[in-house]
Amino acid sequence: MDLQHSDFDRLLFFEHARKSAEATYAKNPLDADNLTRWAGALLELSQFQSVSESKKMILDAISKLEETLLINPKKHDALWCLGNAYNSQAFLNPNQEAANGFFDKASTYFKQALDEDPGNELYMKSLEVTFKAPELYAEIHKHGFAQQETATAEPSTSSSTKTSKKKKSSDLKYDIFGWIILAVGIVAWVGFAKSHVPPPPPAR
């Protein structure tokens, strides 16, 4: 799938954010805000990867968020990001039972985030959407999303067929991740703006 200009800008922004967070972590590994921003950037970047790479990035984000919660267990934006990470993990899992376990974890973290910041509309909406997520998961996987990994991994005699399969599954992945992770990007962006990180140079 060709990256549109706005997608490319987002990719650049979050790649810059990831590198910046990594550098900050080297200086201060106990900065919970930085760890949360790092995880948010990884979740955003996972949208632009293959399924296997997405899974690795999501696991990396979960690890960063768990580290954050060891430093500050009541950090509501980290709890909320962790809910989003588990939602993403659920949608990428071809096994419905395992996916439902991830959806349960997601709703637990969304509830905890809401307990720490009552009345937060974003957290309420996330919790509400997660209750509907298993139904959406079933619908998506019924249409062949679960076959994406095998479809792109199997050798094909016709390169055009392979490209077409990749494009279809990639488009679908973007649609799914769009609603799951968009808000994570907004939170990460606001977090970086607050920390005065200079934006990446404009694309020429």
Buried (B, 14 or more C-beta within 10 A) or exposed (E): EEEEEEBEBBBBBBBBBBEBBEEBBEEEEEBBBBBBBBBBBBBBBBBBBBBEEBBBBBBBBBBBBBBBBEBBEEBBBBBBBBBBBBBBBBBBBBEBEEBBBBBEBBBBBBBBBBEBBEEBEBBBEBBEBBEEBBEBBEEBBEEEBBBBBEBBEEEBEEEEEBEEBBEBBBEBBEEBBEEBBEBBBEBBBEBBEEBEBEEBEEEE
